[in-house]
Amino acid sequence: MDAALFAAFNAHDLDALMSLFSEKLEFYHDTGGMQSYEDVKAGFKKLFDRKDGMYRELVKGSLEVYPIKEYGAHRSRHASLPPYGKWTRSNRHV
């Protein structure tokens, strides 16, 4: 699933990317709080519209799984890269 998500993100294919999420999505951003499916879609669109060549690479071996009662969660690390390939940051997502 990570590979499909990263491929859609790196192709800046908003429809393919959003097809990987439920329309009932609730994403909790560390600075923006709760975001709905539409909020997340708008955020990706804004990011893609910048056309700055940013892409993401999964950090191999970074998958960590933590059980949450009656739910499931995973955490993976990725790096966001600008067009010139300099690592800007490494993020963890739950």
C-alpha positions as CSV (number, residue, x, y, z in Angstrom):
1,M,0.0,0.0,0.0
2,D,2.9,2.4,0.8
3,A,4.3,1.8,-2.7
4,A,0.9,2.6,-4.3
5,L,0.5,5.7,-2.2
6,F,4.1,7.0,-2.9
7,A,3.7,6.2,-6.7
8,A,0.4,8.3,-6.9
9,F,2.0,11.1,-4.8
10,N,5.1,11.2,-6.9
11,A,3.1,11.2,-10.1
12,H,1.0,14.0,-8.6
13,D,-2.1,12.0,-9.5
14,L,-4.7,13.4,-7.2
15,D,-7.4,11.0,-8.2
16,A,-5.2,7.9,-7.8
17,L,-3.9,9.2,-4.5
18,M,-7.4,9.9,-3.0
19,S,-8.7,6.5,-4.3
20,L,-6.5,5.0,-1.6
21,F,-8.4,6.7,1.2
22,S,-11.9,6.2,2.5
23,E,-14.2,9.2,2.1
24,K,-14.7,8.8,5.9
25,L,-11.1,9.7,6.4
26,E,-10.2,11.6,9.6
27,F,-6.6,12.6,9.5
28,Y,-5.1,14.2,12.6
29,H,-2.4,16.7,11.6
30,D,0.1,17.7,14.3
31,T,-0.3,21.4,13.5
32,G,-3.7,21.6,11.8
33,G,-5.8,19.2,13.9
34,M,-8.5,17.0,12.4
35,Q,-8.8,17.1,8.6
36,S,-11.6,15.4,6.6
37,Y,-11.2,13.6,3.3
38,E,-12.0,16.9,1.4
39,D,-9.5,18.8,3.6
40,V,-6.7,16.2,2.8
41,K,-7.6,16.3,-0.9
42,A,-7.4,20.1,-1.0
43,G,-4.1,20.0,0.8
44,F,-2.6,17.5,-1.7
45,K,-4.0,19.6,-4.6
46,K,-2.4,22.8,-3.2
47,L,0.9,20.9,-2.8
48,F,0.8,19.5,-6.4
49,D,-0.2,22.9,-7.8
50,R,3.1,24.3,-6.6
51,K,4.8,22.2,-9.3
52,D,8.1,22.4,-7.4
53,G,9.1,18.8,-8.2
54,M,8.8,17.5,-4.6
55,Y,8.5,13.8,-4.2
56,R,8.7,11.3,-1.4
57,E,10.7,8.2,-0.8
58,L,9.9,5.5,1.7
59,V,12.7,4.8,4.1
60,K,13.2,1.1,3.7
61,G,12.7,-1.0,6.9
62,S,10.9,1.8,8.7
63,L,7.5,0.1,9.0
64,E,6.4,-0.2,12.6
65,V,3.1,-1.6,13.7
66,Y,1.4,-0.7,16.9
67,P,-2.0,-2.2,17.9
68,I,-4.8,0.1,18.9
69,K,-7.8,-1.6,20.4
70,E,-10.5,-2.1,17.7
71,Y,-8.3,-0.3,15.2
72,G,-5.0,-0.8,13.5
73,A,-2.2,1.6,13.0
74,H,1.2,1.6,11.2
75,R,4.0,4.0,11.2
76,S,6.4,4.5,8.4
77,R,9.2,7.0,7.8
78,H,9.5,8.9,4.5
79,A,11.6,11.7,3.3
80,S,10.3,14.7,1.4
81,L,12.6,15.8,-1.4
82,P,12.6,18.9,-3.5
83,P,13.5,18.9,-7.2
84,Y,17.3,18.8,-6.6
85,G,17.3,15.7,-4.4
86,K,18.3,17.3,-1.1
87,W,16.6,15.6,1.9
88,T,14.4,18.2,3.5
89,R,13.0,16.2,6.4
90,S,12.1,12.7,7.5
91,N,8.6,12.2,8.8
92,R,6.8,9.6,10.7
93,H,3.1,8.9,10.0
94,V,0.7,6.9,12.1
